[in-house]
Amino acid sequence: MINYDFTRYAEKEFLKLSPPIQKRIINKLEFFLSHSNPLAFATNINTAATQATYRFRIGDYRVIFDWEETGILILRVGHRREIYR
């Protein structure tokens, strides 16, 4: 399984969510990352070729992350209507 880590900002966003939503997001992240190719579940949202930024869709919530050698770094977590602002 691939490791994941939150930035401070993403952790604050995550902790503002209700506990059932938090549990759902963590369960889905662990499901995605337990597969041999977790990027199959992700969408590339960065058009620049210098840095790849992806998102996981978990119901109405989005998890935006960077792919790194050691795992993923979660940059943002939030509802779909607010996450891209």
ChimeraX attribute file (.defattr): number of C-alpha atoms within 10 A of each C-alpha:
attribute: neighborCount
match mode: 1-to-1
recipient: residues
	/A:1	12
	/A:2	16
	/A:3	14
	/A:4	16
	/A:5	14
	/A:6	17
	/A:7	13
	/A:8	12
	/A:9	12
	/A:10	20
	/A:11	15
	/A:12	13
	/A:13	15
	/A:14	19
	/A:15	12
	/A:16	12
	/A:17	14
	/A:18	9
	/A:19	11
	/A:20	8
	/A:21	15
	/A:22	14
	/A:23	12
	/A:24	13
	/A:25	21
	/A:26	12
	/A:27	11
	/A:28	15
	/A:29	19
	/A:30	15
	/A:31	12
	/A:32	19
	/A:33	18
	/A:34	13
	/A:35	13
	/A:36	10
	/A:37	11
	/A:38	16
	/A:39	15
	/A:40	10
	/A:41	13
	/A:42	17
	/A:43	13
	/A:44	14
	/A:45	12
	/A:46	12
	/A:47	9
	/A:48	8
	/A:49	7
	/A:50	7
	/A:51	10
	/A:52	14
	/A:53	20
	/A:54	20
	/A:55	21
	/A:56	22
	/A:57	17
	/A:58	17
	/A:59	12
	/A:60	9
	/A:61	18
	/A:62	20
	/A:63	22
	/A:64	24
	/A:65	25
	/A:66	15
	/A:67	15
	/A:68	11
	/A:69	7
	/A:70	10
	/A:71	14
	/A:72	18
	/A:73	18
	/A:74	22
	/A:75	20
	/A:76	21
	/A:77	27
	/A:78	19
	/A:79	15
	/A:80	15
	/A:81	10
	/A:82	10
	/A:83	13
	/A:84	10
	/A:85	5
